[in-house]
Amino acid sequence: MTSPPSGSPVLRRPFARRLLATLAAGALALGVSLPSAAAVAATASPSPSVQAASLSAAPAANGILRPGDSLSVVVTLAAGSSAVANTPLTLSIGSAALPDDGALDRWLGGDTAGQTMQQVATGAADATASGAQTSTTLTVAATDPALNGRGAGVYPVLVTAGTLTASSVVVVPSDGAATPIALVVPITAAPMTRGLLTGNELAELTAVDGALSAQLDAVDGTTATLAVDPAIPAAIRVLGSAAPPTAVAWLQRLLSLSNDRFALQFGDSDVASQLQAGLTAPMGPTSLQSYMSEADFTRPATAVSSPEPTPSTSPGQPSFPSLSALLEIGTATPNVFWPATGSAGSETVASLGALGTAEEPTRVLVASTSVTGSRPAAGAVGGVSTPVYDAEVSRVLADAAGQNDTTRRSASLAAAQGYLAVARATAGDQPVLAVLDRGTDRSRVSLRATLGLLSTAPGFTTSTLAEVASRPASEISLAAPTVDSARVAEVGDLMADEQDVDRFATILDQPELLTGRERAELLQVINVSWTGDAARKAVTDHRAGTQTTLDSVGILSSDFRLVSSSAPLRPWVRNDLPWPVTVVLTVRTNDARLRVQDRTTIEAQAAANTRVEVPVEARIANGEVSVDLQLYSPTDQPVGTPQRVDVEVRAEWESIGLIVIVVLVVGFLSLGVVRTVARRRRVRAEEESSAVPDSDTPADGIGVKDPDADGRGPAEADTEDAIASPPTEQETRP
C-alpha cells in the first residue's frame, strides 16, 4: 500500500459509502447499473500479491509406458488470483527419445527446442474459481499408432492449456539384466539452535502423525540405508524416565529395524566446513550431562530406552548413561561421512580418509556432479572409498518426497523414472546409488510413494550402500568444491567462542556442564540444512547467546566510603548460571596508602547474588583511592568484566568520634556532680532556716525537729553538715 501524494484529497470510508449509496440511488432512478462497492474497492486497491495460474501433468503408473499399454495423463489446472474459464487441453508426445540426462534436464526445465511433438489427445479443463484447481485425465488408447512401435527410452510429453504448458516424460522400459540400486535415507529433524530436542518436541515428532514417525514408516520394510542423526536418540535417552512414551517407542522401533545404517555427525553438522576451517577431524559432542536430571535416573528405569544406564554403586544415587550409550543408533557401519552436496573435494576426502583403519575404512559419499569424467557408483579418491550417488536422480526424488499435491508428486516420480532409465543405460555393469537428501515437512504418503518407486522401477533390483561400497572401486577425480567462505569464517568464529567458554567453565566443579552444552549447540548451528540468511541468523543468535553465558558471572559494586582505619569492602558476585561457581576476587589499588586483601575465594550460589567481604586497612587519615576488582577462575582465567571503584577514606573520623564521645561522657558526669552538690546545699539551707529557735520554742525541746528526720544517722548528718556549712564565729569561740 502506498500513501497518496501530499496535498491530494483523501476519500474517507464513511463518506465513500454515502457517496456510493447516493450514486446508486440516482442510477436506479435513471436505470443505470453501477459496480458494487466491493468491486470499486477491489479496483482501487489491488492485491499486492497476484498469483498466476499453473498447469501440471502426471502420466499414470509413474510414467511407465509398456508396449500395449494405453497412455493416461492427469492434468491439473490451478487458478491463481483470478478465476479461469473453461480451457481446451492438448496432449502431445515426442517422436524420438531424449538421448541423455542433459536433454532431459532441458526438457523438464521448459526448453522444447529441437523436439518434434505429435498431438495425441485433446480435452478441456472446467472453469476454475480463484484459488481453486480442477483435474482432468487425457487418455490415448493403446491402439493409437502414435504409441505403437516405440523402442525403449525416455519420451517427452507436453500438455498445453492456452498459454500454459506442462512438461513430463514417459519411459518405455528396456529388457536386460536388472541393475542394482541403493538408496540412502536420512533420519533427521529440522535444523535448530538448541543442543537437543525437548520433550515436547519429541512427543510431537514421534506421534502417529509426526515427522520422525513418517520417516520410519517410509523405510520400514525397504532395503534403504539409514543415515541417522545420533542427536535424536540422545535427546530421548537424556530424559530418562521422563521421556515421552511415543519417543521411547520410536527409538525402540528404530533399533529393531533391519536396515543398514550409519551415524551422521551430531546434529548433522557440516563436515566440509569444519575441515576447511582448519580442523583435522570433524567435531563431536563432548558431554550431554547438563541435559540430564538426577530425578529422571533415580526412579525405576522402566521408561528408559535401551541401552539401560549402568547400575549405581550407591543406593538412591542416579545412574547416568555414558556418552557412547546416549549416542547409540544400533548396529552401524563406522566412519561413513555424507558431506553436503558439492562441498567435498579431494582435500576433504583425504582428511576424512585418515580417520579410518584397515578394519573400519572411511567411506565418503559424493555427488556425481562433483566428479569429472566417468562417474562409477563404486569410486575411490586417493585410495579412499567414495561412493558416488546420482545427483539428478537424487534431486527429483527429493522433489517428489516434498510434494503434498498428488499431481505434482506424480509428475516428480515420472521425472525420477526418466532419470533412472538414463542412469541405467549409462551405468553398464555398475549399480546406481541415490540419496534422499535432507529435508523437512515431508508427508508419510510422499515419503512412502518415493521409496516405493525404487522397489518397483522396471529394470532395477534393490541393493544397499554396503554392497555398492564393497565392489571394486574405480579411481575418480573430483572437481574443486564449492566453498562458502562466509560459512567457513563462521565456523572459525564459533570455535573461538567455544574456547572462551572452555576457559570460563573452569569456575564450575563440573566444567562439562557448560562445555558440553556449548559443543552440542555449536554442532546444531552448523547443520547442513542451515542455508542462506537463516544460517547467518542462527550463527548470530548463537554467538549472542554465548556472550550472554560469558557475562553471566560478574561483580556488582559501587563507590565506597571508609570511615575507619580498617573495614571490609562489600561487593556482590552475580551468578546467573543454574549451577554454583567458585571464583577468586582479586583486589588491587593504585595507591600504597590503602592495604587490601589481594585474593578472596568465593563460593557463589546458583542463580543468585553473593555478598563478599574483603578486608581493607587505611594507612592514611583521609584521601581517595581507586580499587580495581576482577574475578578469576580457580585456574586463573579471567571471568567477567573488570571494575574500578573509588574508595573515599575518612579514617580520622574514628578518633574524632571517640574524642567527642569521651567529652560528652565527662561533661554529663560533671554536670551530674554539680547538680547534686547544688541540690544538697539548697536542702541544707532550708533545714538551717527552719531550725533557728524563737521565743515560742518550748524549753523541753518539744517541737524541735529531729536531727535524724532526713534518714541520716547522727554521725553522718554531723559530718555532712560540717562539710556543707562552715562553723560560725560563736561555734568556734571556746
Steps between C-alpha positions, in 0.01 A plus 500: 500500500630844412407832654330762281715790387517806719203730448281243327148450632436198721172313463382395843313170520178632658483777243573249223215279612257794507619615158457153350156467654395837356634413155334160513166653586535745214605226264200289590280795421668540161522124431881499501695215664804581713774272627466382855693659785711184526584522132596863538721417797662212313571725205635779714715279724633201305654213693872548548570130417344366182539128439500372145324185388712185467479171315642161599491164323567153643502187283337199663707214648776748592573550132556134408359422152540137405421375149127440469410743780279804455634839596316696767610839623339681792492875439440745784425864436540720807346846478695781657360826624252511211245245389571298185231428243446167327833430328580256215783252559732319258734209569808444282779241509845518346588283207856434622641407838712746701863395455650584840442664836604839359219489245267379776601796718427745221164346414373491857628855544263621226739503203310333212748592230600218266210273594246378246167462675188316381156587635331186629206617717283800575268596781389794708550626852187620673466857610698551820428753769769719647728301733348165395619228267347245267636172365436326171633173358612484138517147360658352191386151402758224482408447134591854407773496234692764692567245775575196292850396411681721750835370610638520853579851616380817667245691288391860554136575576343847477161628615379839378218710641486832319826675587580254779714189444610207713793274408535138607639171374399140452743210514486195277709253703774293349574133546823357636661422833371690799719782628555521878382824653572617855339786684622695804225659711570749781330466837524860615299780656472858383806717568504681833730701724447309825726209583221241521131466430274565798251252641206687347666508158576129519140425596380691194755355256449139612121514512306294249489792258845634594786558257735247664227236501440566131869437427497161671172408330658575164816291549341210686507194276743651248871447444579868533816585693423731790712805578402570861568821689618369841372816667145360471557179703710704743216750548270213598746326731606809696140534620520167679169402656354837392529418128165507315366147448463563126867599479610188688290282269645682196856433615430135568351472152805663344733260678292201389504585129717270290619778269871571464592830658775744583519799730502852367694764687330613819231746396584412136775760520686613191812285464663687213476844664666370814793358307526812283513706822822323598389197700664166431187304597133588540385605845276280711308544825708502819234464770121508531498501878331840525190359329448226759317533828578287805131443568455339157773245566434406863150368442449155349621511141196325351445789257865544409576371154784263422782505582427513871725707727758314699389418856606744769736376770321718757132428572280798419767669287436577132640269232582707195570337161837557337534726198547205265186336637302818445610523137448137401286447189521120482739289297656753265782525248771727643693777325236583239477870414238682294611860431257751356459467124789663314696590816752215499820518296813285493643665812183431698501137390867462594444649847206272564685201359769542765237430769435147379686178567562182306219330691267801485586696183360843427219546249411846372182549299542747211258625236544413134510872424826521699668235282685581180502234231342160562275470802491141626297439814794319659764769482821582686708813543860440601409156627212627714163344421268765355162357398353728233127570510309613195428867562216528244310197628552617857372848423171387346448246778532783752252706294249214504543443874429867567183520290167472678297566184417168335545610138828682566635206698409260218666734250820495707486121524463476122804726462688275743414200282646687205827571681517141625461371144781727380720395795440132425587548136833663588592291808610190313576236761516758782223544757314826545519683829252769599434701813187660633662823608419671829167670515209588726121508470481172313172317536473130566325448165765686301788321669344158459417564134853621430668201663250266339601630157847348530371158598268490197714678240528268195847368431626556857557285806543646845842505664678672790778749545721232654463285189584793273806596707626141511534481120841555340546876497601706198725801554315824433585869501309761692439853382588794722237518774261787551644677804276735692767732636249674727400164647861402557567831676194446719622156602832656597323765708287236671806295589670808646190569710503141619856540625387802701223288652749224581711746698195653665360161600790436740294687763277191521575184692383318185610713203340252260158629606579816307751383239286202399197719443705751299639228272157345443351836405796586276454178303129564460566853374722371217244243387521450123134593467569855620548707185486862390373771731360243741850359552642847563230575756550168677870571543438859611242392758726228635797730535283751684388221733861398559590854594209505744641185659844656531340805665288293738751534788623843603547759773236736636661789686498876548725766647578447868568728800738371766432679830749306710856382465384145428170379354393254230408575142168330431438443127260238360581213265218448249445144374228449237601140430282214627800352680715626791842632401836552667676826417790697640455876552823694457524854637776741402548864590681779320638641827707340773312705761223239496573139580252234383478123492619406151304178441173380645348165400122507465244222473222675309157342515308401188276767347565741786712793617757420768636764740879513540704666777854604415710632794639851441742701716568870450853632548395865470268724695292588194511499124355334186640176360393301191456125541493254206281190537526192276365148523709198404433132479697262725728447198566874473277557198340848506125496556266784416586864452750670734367787706656803669349660810607812688557463874471820704706458819399700808689305765541804745126500548548203728731700741282806481201293583673345802611843629152638460355207686752533785436874529129443508533232768726719718273798451191306598674360810623846608157647449355226716745568785436875489127454506528259794714737708270791425200303606665403828585855580150613431358233727745590783415862476134426531566280803707766676241764445234281649721399800566860653332520859252772579311614806226252440731199513427281810783455745465126511570480130148410398444621146868496411574301176668166544844522357460148363173575322660502153608145545862567591665382814638749749857452401425504129287809526759685705770414252302612197387815675853580592603471140204687364507794751818644651482573879384843613696731726301404807554131432877543486521714818615298806 
